Amino acid sequence: MNRIVHSAILAIGLFSASTTIAQTIPYHFDADHDSLTTNVPLNEICARAFRNFVKFYGFVKTAVWNKQSEGISVRFYTPDSILYVVHYTTRGRALDTHVYYTGRNAPSRVCSDVRSYYPKYTMLFVNELDDHVTPVFEVGLLDDHKFLLVRVKEDQVTPVESFDAFVSR
C-alpha cells in the first residue's frame, strides 16, 4: 500500500513538473567568467546549434536560449542596441535570423536605398529577416501625416502598407 501511495505521489510530482511554465536559468562558468541564460537544462541545447551560434556570433554573455516546439531560439542585444533573434531546428541547423534595428543604427545600404525613394520620411525602424538565401528588410517610415511600411529586397524598394498617422477620435 505504501508503495502505491509513494508511486502515485511521485507520478503526480513528475507530471506537474513537466507542465509548469519554463523559467530561465543562469549558468556561470567560473574558469572563463562567462555565463549563459536558458529556459532548459544545458544538456537539452543541441551542441550543433551552440557551436554554430558561437562560430557566427562569438560567446555572447547576454544571449538567452529558449527551447520551443519547433526548435531553439537565441536572443541577444549588441552594445549598439541591435536585437538579434536566431532560430535553429531541433537538430541544431540554422533556420533564419531576425535582426531589429532602430532608425539610427540601421544598415547604411538600406538607409540609402529607402532615402532615395522617400526623402521626406523619417526612418523609425528596420527589421531584417535573413533566411541565409536573400535578406529581406522591412522599414517603418513616418512623415507628418502617414506611416509607411516598405520592403527592401535586392535593392528594390516596394511599399507594403500605408496608414494615417495620429488619427484622433
VOPAGU-2260 file (C-alpha; in pm, 1 decimal, decimal comma):
REM VOPAGU-2260
SITE   aa  ch    i         X         Y         Z
SITE  MET   A    0       0,0       0,0       0,0
SITE  ASN   A    1     279,7     241,0      90,0
SITE  ARG   A    2     447,9     168,1    -243,6
SITE  ILE   A    3     131,4     255,8    -431,7
SITE  VAL   A    4      89,3     582,3    -239,5
SITE  HIS   A    5     456,2     678,1    -289,6
SITE  SER   A    6     437,5     587,6    -659,1
SITE  ALA   A    7     123,1     797,1    -702,9
SITE  ILE   A    8     281,9    1096,1    -527,8
SITE  LEU   A    9     594,8    1060,8    -741,6
SITE  ALA   A   10     388,3    1036,0   -1061,3
SITE  ILE   A   11     184,3    1343,4    -970,2
SITE  GLY   A   12     503,2    1533,6    -888,9
SITE  LEU   A   13     667,2    1437,8   -1219,2
SITE  PHE   A   14     355,3    1520,0   -1418,3
SITE  SER   A   15     308,1    1859,1   -1255,8
SITE  ALA   A   16     679,3    1939,8   -1301,1
SITE  SER   A   17     662,1    1871,3   -1674,4
SITE  THR   A   18     362,0    2100,7   -1728,2
SITE  THR   A   19     488,8    2404,7   -1541,4
SITE  ILE   A   20     599,4    2724,5   -1712,1
SITE  ALA   A   21     966,9    2724,1   -1803,5
SITE  GLN   A   22    1189,2    2963,1   -1612,6
SITE  THR   A   23    1521,3    3099,1   -1726,6
SITE  ILE   A   24    1822,5    2952,4   -1552,8
SITE  PRO   A   25    2154,8    3137,4   -1546,0
SITE  TYR   A   26    2465,3    2916,4   -1575,6
SITE  HIS   A   27    2801,3    3062,5   -1472,3
SITE  PHE   A   28    3133,3    2914,5   -1580,5
SITE  ASP   A   29    3397,7    3008,0   -1322,2
SITE  ALA   A   30    3701,0    2927,9   -1535,4
SITE  ASP   A   31    3611,0    3178,2   -1809,6
SITE  HIS   A   32    3387,7    3412,1   -1605,5
SITE  ASP   A   33    3124,4    3362,0   -1876,2
SITE  SER   A   34    2759,0    3285,1   -1832,2
SITE  LEU   A   35    2465,7    3154,2   -2030,3
SITE  THR   A   36    2093,5    3205,2   -1966,6
SITE  THR   A   37    1844,7    2944,5   -2082,3
SITE  ASN   A   38    1498,8    2811,3   -2002,8
SITE  VAL   A   39    1615,3    2449,8   -2043,2
SITE  PRO   A   40    1898,2    2244,3   -1896,4
SITE  LEU   A   41    2226,3    2265,6   -2086,5
SITE  ASN   A   42    2210,3    1902,6   -2193,2
SITE  GLU   A   43    1892,5    1977,2   -2390,9
SITE  ILE   A   44    2056,3    2250,9   -2601,4
SITE  CYS   A   45    2170,5    2093,8   -2924,2
SITE  ALA   A   46    2551,3    2101,4   -2949,2
SITE  ARG   A   47    2534,2    2177,5   -3322,8
SITE  ALA   A   48    2321,9    2488,2   -3256,4
SITE  PHE   A   49    2555,9    2604,8   -2980,6
SITE  ARG   A   50    2867,4    2555,1   -3197,7
SITE  ASN   A   51    2702,9    2732,0   -3492,1
SITE  PHE   A   52    2599,9    3023,5   -3271,6
SITE  VAL   A   53    2949,0    3065,0   -3122,8
SITE  LYS   A   54    3105,6    3036,1   -3470,1
SITE  PHE   A   55    2897,1    3320,8   -3615,3
SITE  TYR   A   56    2836,6    3545,3   -3312,7
SITE  GLY   A   57    3108,2    3456,6   -3062,0
SITE  PHE   A   58    3033,3    3384,9   -2698,8
SITE  VAL   A   59    2763,9    3642,1   -2623,3
SITE  LYS   A   60    2722,8    3677,8   -2248,3
SITE  THR   A   61    2375,6    3829,3   -2275,1
SITE  ALA   A   62    2232,3    3559,8   -2505,1
SITE  VAL   A   63    1911,0    3398,7   -2382,5
SITE  TRP   A   64    1838,2    3048,8   -2514,4
SITE  ASN   A   65    1476,0    2931,7   -2537,5
SITE  LYS   A   66    1350,2    2587,0   -2630,6
SITE  GLN   A   67    1032,2    2584,6   -2834,7
SITE  SER   A   68     830,2    2312,3   -3005,2
SITE  GLU   A   69     984,3    2387,3   -3344,5
SITE  GLY   A   70    1341,1    2419,6   -3218,7
SITE  ILE   A   71    1562,0    2662,3   -3029,3
SITE  SER   A   72    1583,5    3039,8   -3045,7
SITE  VAL   A   73    1862,4    3259,3   -2915,0
SITE  ARG   A   74    1801,7    3626,3   -2839,2
SITE  PHE   A   75    2062,1    3890,6   -2759,6
SITE  TYR   A   76    2134,6    4263,0   -2788,9
SITE  THR   A   77    2455,0    4411,2   -2924,7
SITE  PRO   A   78    2619,2    4708,2   -2748,0
SITE  ASP   A   79    2458,5    4946,5   -3000,6
SITE  SER   A   80    2106,3    4818,3   -2914,8
SITE  ILE   A   81    2050,8    4589,0   -3211,7
SITE  LEU   A   82    1833,8    4289,4   -3123,0
SITE  TYR   A   83    1921,0    3953,3   -3281,0
SITE  VAL   A   84    1690,9    3651,1   -3270,0
SITE  VAL   A   85    1846,0    3338,9   -3422,2
SITE  HIS   A   86    1631,8    3029,8   -3484,5
SITE  TYR   A   87    1757,4    2669,6   -3502,6
SITE  THR   A   88    1579,2    2341,9   -3575,6
SITE  THR   A   89    1551,8    2074,1   -3309,2
SITE  ARG   A   90    1858,1    1913,9   -3471,4
SITE  GLY   A   91    2059,3    2236,1   -3447,7
SITE  ARG   A   92    2052,3    2355,3   -3807,9
SITE  ALA   A   93    2024,8    2732,3   -3858,0
SITE  LEU   A   94    1682,5    2834,8   -3988,0
SITE  ASP   A   95    1684,4    3213,1   -4000,5
SITE  THR   A   96    1795,6    3525,6   -3822,6
SITE  HIS   A   97    1576,8    3823,3   -3735,5
SITE  VAL   A   98    1760,3    4149,2   -3671,3
SITE  TYR   A   99    1578,6    4452,7   -3530,0
SITE  TYR   A  100    1737,8    4796,7   -3580,0
SITE  THR   A  101    1627,9    5143,3   -3477,6
SITE  GLY   A  102    1626,4    5418,1   -3738,0
SITE  ARG   A  103    1967,0    5537,9   -3613,1
SITE  ASN   A  104    2163,7    5213,2   -3633,2
SITE  ALA   A  105    2011,8    5064,4   -3947,8
SITE  PRO   A  106    2241,9    4935,2   -4224,9
SITE  SER   A  107    2365,3    5221,7   -4441,4
SITE  ARG   A  108    2287,8    5040,2   -4767,5
SITE  VAL   A  109    1920,5    5003,5   -4669,3
SITE  CYS   A  110    1905,7    5364,3   -4547,8
SITE  SER   A  111    2040,3    5499,3   -4876,0
SITE  ASP   A  112    1803,6    5281,6   -5082,9
SITE  VAL   A  113    1499,0    5395,4   -4885,4
SITE  ARG   A  114    1600,7    5763,0   -4869,2
SITE  SER   A  115    1636,6    5773,6   -5247,6
SITE  TYR   A  116    1267,6    5678,7   -5279,3
SITE  TYR   A  117    1127,7    5853,2   -4970,3
SITE  PRO   A  118    1346,3    6156,6   -4888,1
SITE  LYS   A  119    1085,3    6337,9   -4673,7
SITE  TYR   A  120    1018,0    6043,7   -4443,7
SITE  THR   A  121    1185,1    5973,3   -4108,2
SITE  MET   A  122    1308,3    5618,2   -4061,4
SITE  LEU   A  123    1166,1    5465,3   -3739,9
SITE  PHE   A  124    1286,7    5105,8   -3755,6
SITE  VAL   A  125    1434,0    4839,0   -3981,3
SITE  ASN   A  126    1357,5    4468,4   -3938,0
SITE  GLU   A  127    1578,5    4221,0   -4121,9
SITE  LEU   A  128    1484,9    3862,0   -4197,9
SITE  ASP   A  129    1783,6    3661,7   -4316,8
SITE  ASP   A  130    1695,5    3309,8   -4426,7
SITE  HIS   A  131    2055,9    3250,7   -4540,9
SITE  VAL   A  132    1949,8    3298,3   -4904,8
SITE  THR   A  133    1841,7    3660,2   -4954,5
SITE  PRO   A  134    1791,3    3905,5   -4668,5
SITE  VAL   A  135    1465,1    4098,9   -4668,0
SITE  PHE   A  136    1427,7    4430,0   -4483,1
SITE  GLU   A  137    1103,9    4586,5   -4365,0
SITE  VAL   A  138    1136,9    4956,7   -4293,5
SITE  GLY   A  139     895,1    5175,1   -4097,5
SITE  LEU   A  140     879,4    5534,6   -4220,2
SITE  LEU   A  141     692,6    5835,1   -4086,9
SITE  ASP   A  142     616,3    6177,2   -4229,0
SITE  ASP   A  143     377,8    6442,0   -4097,3
SITE  HIS   A  144      60,1    6254,2   -4184,9
SITE  LYS   A  145     147,0    5896,9   -4282,5
SITE  PHE   A  146     314,8    5585,8   -4155,2
SITE  LEU   A  147     456,3    5379,3   -4438,9
SITE  LEU   A  148     590,6    5024,4   -4429,2
SITE  VAL   A  149     822,9    4935,6   -4718,0
SITE  ARG   A  150    1011,7    4618,9   -4808,7
SITE  VAL   A  151    1368,2    4620,6   -4941,0
SITE  LYS   A  152    1488,2    4308,7   -5121,8
SITE  GLU   A  153    1789,5    4300,0   -5352,8
SITE  ASP   A  154    1799,8    4682,7   -5372,8
SITE  GLN   A  155    1433,6    4702,4   -5477,2
SITE  VAL   A  156    1208,5    4912,8   -5254,8
SITE  THR   A  157     837,2    4829,5   -5261,4
SITE  PRO   A  158     562,0    4977,7   -5042,5
SITE  VAL   A  159     374,9    4723,2   -4829,8
SITE  GLU   A  160     123,8    4924,0   -4624,2
SITE  SER   A  161      33,5    5283,6   -4552,9
SITE  PHE   A  162    -153,2    5419,6   -4250,7
SITE  ASP   A  163    -275,7    5761,6   -4148,6
SITE  ALA   A  164     -64,4    5872,9   -3855,8
SITE  PHE   A  165    -206,8    6011,1   -3532,6
SITE  VAL   A  166    -575,1    5988,9   -3613,3
SITE  SER   A  167    -769,1    6145,5   -3326,2
SITE  ARG   A  168   -1110,6    6006,4   -3242,0
